[in-house]
Amino acid sequence: MIEMQEVYKKYPNGVTALNGIDVQIDQGEFVYVVGPSGAGKSTFIKMMYREEMPTSGTIMLNGVNLAKLKMKKVPIFRRNIGVVFQDFKLLQMKTVYENVAFALEVIEAHPKVIKKRVMEVLDLVNLKHKAKMLPTELSGGEQQRVSIARSIVNSPKVVIADEPTGNLDPDTSWEIMNIFEEINNRGTTIVMATHNREIVNSIKHRVIAIESGKIARDEQRGDYGYEG
């Protein structure tokens, strides 16, 4: 599903964010990516949805070599993955329904298909009753649930989540994690960068720890492993 071989990333300012990353993530896995601030987690995650390019090395996702993917083909590639951000990135002037439907409209899905699929994923995240509301009328947790619904409406094989509970209170964070668990149980690969020690230690999955741009640990059913 996802494979990195000898991946290096050096920024123009001289900072080496990734220093020889080798990793393989199989279909259906749930993987936490942890590590201290500045360790390279965000760069690692951004590589997977082609927000960043490696300085050298190979990144394969869904059979696509991202290191060689032409910029004009990036939007098409991204249609086949789901991405969830810490700050939601919803379209503020569109309703909940419209935010989720937009991902299907850009691929020119049939209106009947769009309506059926949007309502299915809104039901999954328990937001059918708020389909006509704007993001400003929702709580932070509800906005993140819309973001998750949008990320899975295209039935992607992989969902990449960058600190998806970072702006949420503890109770809401658990609600979000329950949704991710359900998505993963349905066969979708989840790769999630997080600083949430309690979640990682309570809901056991594979843990990849990145320190100083390198993989320091890679453990099945691992612990967070850092203080704080």
HELIX and SHEET records of a PDB file:
HELIX    1   1 LYS A   41  MET A   48  1                                   8    
HELIX    2   2 MET A   71  LYS A   73  5                                   3    
HELIX    3   3 VAL A   74  ARG A   78  1                                   5    
HELIX    4   4 VAL A   96  GLU A  105  1                                  10    
HELIX    5   5 PRO A  111  LEU A  124  1                                  14    
HELIX    6   6 LYS A  128  LYS A  130  5                                   3    
HELIX    7   7 PRO A  135  GLU A  137  5                                   3    
HELIX    8   8 GLY A  140  ILE A  152  1                                  13    
HELIX    9   9 PRO A  170  ASN A  185  1                                  16    
HELIX   10  10 ARG A  197  SER A  202  1                                   6    
SHEET    1   A 4 THR A  16  ILE A  25  0                                        
SHEET    2   A 4 ILE A   2  LYS A  10 -1                                        
SHEET    3   A 4 SER A  56  LEU A  61 -1                                        
SHEET    4   A 4 VAL A  64  ASN A  65 -1                                        
SHEET    1   B 6 ILE A  81  VAL A  84  0                                        
SHEET    2   B 6 VAL A 158  ASP A 162  1                                        
SHEET    3   B 6 THR A 189  ALA A 193  1                                        
SHEET    4   B 6 PHE A  30  VAL A  34  1                                        
SHEET    5   B 6 ARG A 206  GLU A 211  1                                        
SHEET    6   B 6 LYS A 214  GLU A 219 -1                                        
END                                                                             
